């Protein structure tokens, strides 16, 4: 079963990215060193990096029930950030979220994560998890608000290329067990 290409919440539209979104994604959040600081992918240095992400997104959507989503304002359609599902198996996926800095502290990440949990449950995901840098308290709070449980710290598990290239760092692993 495929996930919907778009879904609406009270204030947001989560939708599948399109190639015409490249410039807006690049400008709004993907190239911002402050926004991308704690992310597992490097800040985009050019719109070509963003286009490569969009190719990756298309491939994920072809292979799996869902993939990346853009987080957009429901009333103006403006790109606020991104989220989505990264499948490992048909029943296990990870998620994450990123918002443009001017949209922080407004509850958008919590609202987007709530929608992603619903999408994941709807396509048969049983285990949904997220990895989080230990110093990124805002992200941890979002996960905790959506009843993700902290399972523990994974030592030297992941590189955060916008902090230190080639240096694996500890990560917090949060998970939610879904009932399809």
N, C-alpha and C positions, 0 to 999 in steps of 0.2 A: 504494500500500500504506500502510495506517495503522499508526502505532506503537502498541504496547500502552498501555493506559490506566494500567497500573502495572507495575513491575518491581522485583524484590527483589535486593539484593546481600547480602553477608555480614551487614551491620549496619543496612541501610537499606531503606526502601521508597520508591521514587519513584513518585508517582501524580498523575494529573490533578487539579487543584484543583476543589473543589465550592463552591457558594455558602455552605454551612454552615461553611466554613473561615474566613470573613472575620474574625471576632473574633480567632481564634488567630493568623492571619497578621499582623494589625495589632499585636497585643500582643507576639508573639515576635520579630519582626524588622522589619516594614515601617515602623514608627513610630520606631524607635530611631536617633537621629542619629549615634551611633558606628558602628553597623552599616551605615548607608546612606551614610556619608561619601563613599566613592569610587564610588558607583553612578551610572548615567546617568539614573535616575529620582528625582524628589524624594521625600523621606521622607513617608509618609502622615500627614496631619494629623487624619484622622478615619476611622472605619470605612467611611464613604461612599467615600473614596479607594480603599480595599481592594476594596469592591464593584465599583467601576469597573474595577479590575484584573481581577477575576473575569469581568466581561463581555468585556473584551479577550481574556482567556484562552479563553473559549468561542468567540469569533470566530476566533481563530487555529487552534484545533482543528478548526473546521468547514472552514476554507479550505485548510489544509495537513495533511501527514501527522502532525504533532505540534505541540506548543506548550509552554506552561509546565508544569512539574512541581513538586509540593511534595516536599521532602526530609523524610521522616518516620523516626522510630526504628522499626526492624523489630519490636522486641519489645513496645513500648508504644504505637506509632502516633502519638506526639507529633510535632507539627510542629517541625522543626529549622531549616528554611530553604526556599529555592527554587532552581530551576535550569530548564533547558529548552532548546528550540530555537526560534530566530526565523528563519524561512525568507525568503530573498530570491528564490530560484528553487527549482525542485524538486531541484537538485543543489548548492545553496550555502546554508549557514545559519550563523548565529552562535550562540554559547552564552555562558553566564555562570553565576554562582552567588552565593548569599548565605546566610549562616548566622547564627543568633542568636549573640550574643557569648559566651554560656555554652557554646557548642559549638565554638568556635575551637580550633585546635591539637590536634585529635583525629583528623585524617585523613578527616573526613567529606566535605570538599570534593573531595579527590582521589578518594575512592570514588564520589561522585556524578558527577564528571566522567567517570570511566572508564565508568560506565553510560550516560551521555549519548552518548559516542563510539560505544558499541555500538548504541544506538538509531539514531543518525544513519546509521551504516553500513548498518543493517538496512533503512532506508527509502530508500536510494539517494543519500545526500548524498556528494558527492565532495570538497568543500572545506568544512571546519568551521573557523571562526575565532572569536577572542575579542579584544576590546579591553580594555585595562587601563591605569589611571592609572599613570604612571611611578613614583610614590611608594608604590604598593601592592605591596610586595615579596611579601607572603604570597600574593597572587593570582598573581603571576608564577611563584612557586615551584610552585604547584599545576599551572599550565599546563605548566611545564617537566617536572614529574614524569610527565606524561601524553604526553610527546614532542611537544608543540606547539612549533613552531619560531618564534623571534622573527624576524619579517620586517622589522621596522623601526619607526621612530617616525613617526607621522602628525602633522605639525605643525598645531596649532590646529584639530583635527578634531572635537572633541566637547565639549559642555558637561557639567559635573558640577554639577548644581544645588544640591547640598548643600555644595559648596565655595564657588562663586562664580556667582551667577545671571547669565546673559548673557555670560559670559566663556569663549570656547572655549579648551580646553586641549589640549596634546599628549597623544597616547595611544600606547601600545605595541600593535602588531598581532601577535598570535600565530596560527599556523594549523597545521592538520593536514590532510594529503591522505589521504583514506580510500579504501580499496579495497573497493567493495561486493561 
